Amino acid sequence: MSSSQVVLLQPRPYAKFSGKLLLLPLLPSPKPLKPLPAEVWSEIVAYVLLYEGPVGLAGSLLRICKGFTEIALPPVYASVTLSRLSALEKFQARLHAADQKWDSIRRIPYSTPGRWVQVLDLSQLPYTDEAQSLLVDSLLTRLFPLVPFLSRLSINPAFVLSRRTMTSLGERDGTVNLRSLEGISYVPGPTELLDNDPLVRLLRHCINLEELDVTGICPDPADLEYTAHDTDLTPPDSFIPLNLKRLHTMTLLSMHTSSLMLSLLFSPLPSLRKITLTPYDDIVYPAALVSKFISIHGETFRSLLLFTPKSWPTNLHPSPTTLLETCPHLRHLSLENPLPTLTFPVTHPLQILSIPRPNADFWRVFERFLPRLPNLCILRMRDVRWLRKGMNSRAQLAGVQGEMMEWRKRLGRYRIRLLDAEWNEYKEC
């Protein structure tokens, strides 16, 4: 009841001289709530979208009221995830139409909602055929100039970005805002044409890049013939090292040599801490640059993951045996088959070691160098999981599970935990 409203009670309405009583509130009238500022509502919406996900929720937020729509639009557009080609077409058309209506009188030179987009996730976009791939490439070529504040880009590796798309991404306004590139498929070109490589030219503009994920598309080097003069490791005099001082996480899969690797080989990477590579130690140097790359930049590594993508046929190449010597500050090492016989100095600060699955031959080598790893506390089986609860004891002692149980028993003597592919420890039933 508001303070200006007067309520009169008439207990005897049919009496000739009925009296009237003034109704007085027993408690003071509550003070009206102060409306929350738009900035606070914007933070609330951003928090909800972050933890609940934008799928289905974004439309509900935008239909509450007109004022709430103006508040919710920037957080909704800040992180965009598209899993259908039709959605990508509508998204590009929406940003293009808004940019055409933007005029130079505005104080901000970039149109909305394009300038709100910070994360673009296309990793769930399915690949169907080459015609669709060409359409996606054309849409991205027109889309990238409209998102100047894009900081994270994720793409399905099945799509190979053309030179024009990489040029559109690298030469637009706001390239310095790019922090992460994931799912980039790369067709290596001749190593003697460093500055003409589209991906190298793109990285030259991304001076604040922190994460890079590239998958090479090239034939297995074991099927090719090399001579000692096939690759010239001396960069041209006009080559300028890449400026990637903030790059801390990098993935280079299925790539034994390329213009990209050669450019990174001769560029300082002082912040590189975590790297994932496909080993090619059996390929004659300088035809393969992976081992050389580890030896040059391994001083800063904290996590080194060696992994070969599963394809048919899968050719596994050996890994360098000097990994712990060239990476003296390594904390996590993940090995690939065939497992190498590691050599290293007296002691090493390694804490986590991952191998694909239990290997009897590797156990004998592992047991010999255990005294030189005083900080080792976890051994992880990368491709094996513990059996689910409810399986009988015979199943848990058969095959790979039986080997896991035996390794768990042996490692317990050294106070080392055995974890499976999902980083879970064995739980007693």
N, C-alpha and C positions, 0 to 999 in steps of 0.2 A: 504494500500500500504506500503510495507516494505521500509526501508530507503536505502537498497542496490539496489532496482529496479529503473531503469531509464526509463522514458516514454517520447518519442519524438512525438510531434504533427506536422503534415504536412498538412497545410490548403489547398495547391494547388498541389495535387499529380501529375497532368498531365502537369504542367508548366515545361518549359525547365530548369529554374533556380529557382525552388521552395525552399523556405527557410523552415527550421525546427525549431520548438520552443520546448524548454525544459519545461515539465510540473512540476511545483513546488507545493508541498502541501501547502495549506493555514494554516493548523493546524499541530502542531508537531505530529508525529506518536505515537499512544498510546503504553504505556508500556505493555508488556505481563503480564497477570495475573499469580500470583504465585499459584502453585498447593496447595490445602489444604492437610495438613498432614493426614495420615491414621487414626490417633486417632480422629480427628475432624469428618471425614466421619463415623467412627464407632459410635460416639455419635449421629450423625444425623439419621443414620439407626435405632439405638435403640429407638430414640424418635418417629420415624414414626411407627415402629412396635408396640410401646406401645399404641399409640392413634388411629391408624388405624386398628390394628389387623393383625396377620400374615396370615390369611386365604386369599389365592390368591395373596397376595402381596409379600410373600417370594419368590415364583417362578419368579416373574417379576424382583425382585432385583438381583437374582442370574444369570439372563440371560443378563444383561447389557454388561458386559465385564469380562475378566478374572481377572483383577486387582480389580474390584468391588466385584467379587465373594469372594476373599480372605478377603475383608473388611466386607462383609455382613454376612458371614457364622457364626461367633461367636454370633452376636445378634440374628440371626434366630434360632440357636440351644439353646439360653439361656432360652427361654420360649416355651415349646412344649405342644400343645394341640392335643389330639388324640381322635377321636370319632368313629373310626371303628377298628374292630379287625385286618383287613388286614394291616391297617396303623401301628398298634402296632407291628405286626410281622415284617414288613419291617424296622421299626425303630430299633428294637432289632437286626435284622440281620445286619443292617448297622453299628451299634456300635460294634457288635461282630467281624465283618470282619475287621474293622479299628483297633480294639485292637489286633487282631492276627498279623497284619502287624507292630505293634509298637515294637521297639527293645530297648534294654537297653542302647544303645549309646546316645539316646536323653537326653537332659538335664532335661526334664520334665518326671516324671515317669508315668503319666497318659496319655492315648491316646486321640486323637481328632477324632470325635467331642464329645466324651463322657464327657470329662472334661469341655466342654462349657455348658452343661445342668445344669440349676439352678432351673427351675420350670417345673414340669411334671403334667399335668392336664388330668386325665382320668375320670372326673366326668360325662362326656357326653357319655361314652362308654356304650351301652345298654347291659343289661343282657338277655340272651336267654334261656340257659339251663345249666345243671351241666357240660356237656362236654366242653362248651365254658369257664365256670368258671375255670375248671381245666387247660385249655390251657392258660388263662390269668395268672393264678397263676404261671405256669411254666415259662412263658415269663418274668414275673416280677422277679422271682428268679434269672434268668440269667442276667437280665438287671441292677438290683441295684448295683452290684459290678463295673459296667462300668461307673457310674455317681457319682464320689466321691465328687463333689461340689453341689450336689442336696440340695436345701434349702427349697423348698415347694413341697409337694406331696398331690394331691387331687384324690380321688378314688370314684367311684360310690358305695354307701353303699350296693348295692345289691350283691357285690362280697365280700366274706369272705376270708381274707388272711390266709393262712395256717401257721403253725409253721415254716416251712422251708423258706417261703417268709419273715416273720418277722425276722428270724435269718439272712437271707441274707441282709436285710436292716439295721439291727442293728450292725452286726459284720463286715461290710465292712469298707474300708478306707474312712475317711471323714464324719463319722456319726455326729461328733460335728458340722458340717455345717448345719444340719437339723434345720429349724426354725418353720415349720408348717406341721402338719399332719391333713388332713381333710377327712371325709367320711370313717373312719375306722369302720368296723363292728366287733363286739367283742362277742365271746361266752364265758361267764364267767365260770371259773373253780372253783374248791374247794378253799375256802379262806385260808385253812391251808397250801396250797402249793404256797406261795407268790413268791418265787424266781424261781419257775418252770413255772410260767405263761409267755407265749411268749410276750405279750404286756408289761408286767412289765419289762421283760429283755430288750426289745427294748428301753423303756423310760430310763432305767438305763444308756444307752449309749448316749442318746440325752440330753446332759447337757445344750445346748443352745436353747432348744425348747421354743417357745413363744406362739404358738397356738396349741390346741389339740381338735379334734372333734371326738367323739366316740359314736356309737350307739350300745346298747346292744341287743343281740338276746337271749331272755330267756322267759319262760312262765310268765304270770302275777302272782305276788306273792299272789294275792287273791285266786288263785286256788290251792295254796300249803299249807301244814300244817307245822307249826313251833312250836318248844318248846323253852324254855328259854335257852337250852344248844345246840341249833343247830349251833350257830356261836360263835366262840371264838375270841374276839376282841384283845386279847393279842398277839402281833407279836412274832415270835420266837426270841430267843436270837441272832441268826445269821443274823437277818434281818437288812439291812443297809438302812436308809431312802433314797428316791430318791433325786437326786440333780437337782431340777427344779426351780432354783432361778429366772430365766427369764420368766417363764410361766405367761402370763398376761390374756389370753383368753382361756376358756375351756368350752366344751360342753359334757355332759354325759347324754344321753337320754335313756329311757327305761331300766334303770339299778338301781335296788334297793339295791343290794349287789354284790360284786365281789372281786376278788383278787386285781384288779386295784384300786377300791375305797378304799379298806382297806390299800393298800400301800400309796395312796395319803392322807389318813386320818392321817397316822403317819409320813408324810413327811412335812417339812416346805415349804410353798408356799407364800413367802413374797411379790411377785409381782402380785399375782392374783387379777385382777380388775373386769373382766367380766366373768360371769359363767351362763350357761344354764343347768337346771336340770329338771328331771321329779319327781314331788313330790310323796312321799309314806308315809305320816305322820300317816296313819291308820294301818300300818304294825308294829307289836310289835318289839321294839328294843330288841336285836341287829340284828334281821332278816333283817331290812332295815337300811341303813347307811346314807341316804340322809339328814335327819334332823340333825343327829350328825355331818355330814360334814359341814353343814351350821353354826352350833353353834361353831365349832372349828376354821374354816377359815373365818367366816363372818366379822371379824374385818377389813379385807382389801378390801372387796367387794365395788365396786362403781356401778355395774349394776348386778342385779339378775333377771334372766328370768326363770319362771317356765312354762314348756310346756310339753304336752303329745302328742306324734306323733299320727296322725289319722290312725287308722287301724280298722279292723272289727273282733270282737267287741271291741270298745274303752272303757276301764275301767278307769274312772277318780277317782283319789285318792285325799284326802284333803291335804292342805298345812299347814305348821306350823303357828300358830297364833303369834308366837314371832319373826317373821322375822325382824321387825324393832328394836327389842331389841338386837338380836344377830348380826345385821348388822348396827351399829350406824352411819357409814359414807356413807350409800347407797344414790345414786342420782337417779337411775332408778330402779323401781320394776315392774315386769310384773307378774300378778297373773293368775292362772288357775282355772277353775271350779272344784269343788264347791268353791266359793270365801270365804276365811277365815274372821273371825272377828278379825282384827288385834289388838294387845295390844302393847303399847310402852310407853316410858317415857313422860315427859311433852311436849317436842318438838323434832322434827326430821328434818334433812336437806333435806328430799326427795324433788325432783324437778319434776320427771316424774312418773306417775302411769299408767299402762296399765292393762286393763281387757278385757276379750273376747268380751263381748257385754253388752248393758245396762241391768241392773238388778234392779228391784224396791226394793227388800229387801236389796241389797247392798247399795243403795242410802241413806237409813236411817242410816246405820252404817257409811257410808262415810261422811255424813253431820255432824255427831257427832265429828269425829276426825279431821275435816278440820281445826279448830282453832289451832290444834297441829302441823300442817304442814304449817308454814308461808312461806316456799320457793316453795311450789307446784305451778307450772305454766302451766302444761300440763296434761290432762287426755286423754289417747288414747284408742280407741276401736280396739283391735287387729284383730278381725275377721269380721269387718264391713267396708264397703266403702260407701262414699257419692254417691248418684245417679248422673248420668252424666247430663250434661246440656241438656235442652230441655224437661225434664219430667215436667208434670203439677204439680200444687200445691197440688192436692189431693194425688198424688203418693208420694210426699215428706212428707206428714203428715200421711201416713199409715204404719202400722207394725213397724219394727225396725227403719225405717227412721223417723217416727213420734216420737219415743222415743229418737232418737238422737237429733232431733230438740228441744225437751223438755229439755233434759240434757244440750244442748248448751245454752238455755235460762237461766237455773238455774245457770250454772257455770259462766256465764257472770257477775253475781252479785259479785262473788268472784275473778273476773279478771283471770279466768282459761280458757285456750284455749282447745277446744275439737277437737281432730284430729282423722282421720280414720286409717285404716290398712296401708295405704300408706303415713302416716304422712302428710296428706293434711287437710287444714282447709276448712270449708264450704264457698263457694263463692256464693254471691248473684247473681242471674241472671239479 
